[in-house]
Structure formats: structure tokens, C-alpha cells
Amino acid sequence: MTPDELELIRKRQRGRARVMAILLGSLVLLIFAISIAKIQLGMNE
């Protein structure tokens, strides 16, 4: 493989890694928000 091909592969990997990090972070925030909402609903009863 040429250095240009390797660089292109690395760029794609970095892009995919960013997307996965954003998705994982979003999932964590969603679970956190749902947990907070459930706790608050439980306290109001």
C-alpha cells in the first residue's frame, strides 16, 4: 500500500470512530435522562 492509501484508510477510521463516540455519548445521555425522569416520577407519588 502506498502512503496515500494508508492515510485515506486512517481518515475513514477516524471518521467512523467519531461517529461511534457521538452515538455512544448520546446513548449514555439518553439513559441518564430517562433515569432522572423515573426517579422524579417516583418521588412525586
TORBATI-368924 format. One record per residue (C-alpha): x, y, z; residue number from 0. Coordinates in Angstrom, 2 decimals. Each point is the difference from the previous one (the first is absolute). Example, Ala and Ser with C-alpha at 12.3 -4.5 7.8 and 13.67 -1.06 7.14 Angstrom:
u v w nr
12.30 -4.50 7.80 0
1.37 3.44 -0.66 1
***
This chain:
u v w nr
0.00 0.00 0.00 0
1.12 3.49 -0.73 1
0.19 2.66 2.72 2
-2.94 1.80 -1.63 3
-2.17 -3.10 0.24 4
0.96 -0.49 3.64 5
-0.87 3.61 0.79 6
-3.41 -0.39 -1.65 7
-0.68 -3.12 2.07 8
1.02 1.82 3.19 9
-2.30 2.94 -0.82 10
-2.93 -2.37 -0.48 11
0.78 -1.76 3.27 12
0.15 3.32 1.87 13
-3.32 1.05 -1.51 14
-1.66 -3.25 1.03 15
1.50 0.25 3.47 16
-1.46 3.52 0.43 17
-3.44 -1.17 -1.10 18
0.11 -2.92 2.42 19
1.14 2.28 2.84 20
-2.88 2.40 -0.68 21
-2.52 -2.84 -0.14 22
1.32 -1.56 3.20 23
-0.04 3.36 1.79 24
-3.56 0.62 -1.17 25
-1.08 -3.40 1.28 26
1.56 0.70 3.40 27
-1.75 3.38 0.20 28
-3.33 -1.55 -0.98 29
0.28 -2.70 2.66 30
1.00 2.64 2.57 31
-2.97 2.22 -0.92 32
-2.43 -2.93 0.19 33
1.39 -0.99 3.40 34
-0.38 3.55 1.35 35
-3.58 0.17 -1.31 36
-0.88 -3.33 1.63 37
1.52 1.09 3.32 38
-1.98 3.24 -0.07 39
-3.23 -1.82 -0.82 40
0.62 -2.38 2.88 41
0.48 2.87 2.45 42
-3.28 1.68 -0.98 43
-2.15 -3.02 0.85 44
***
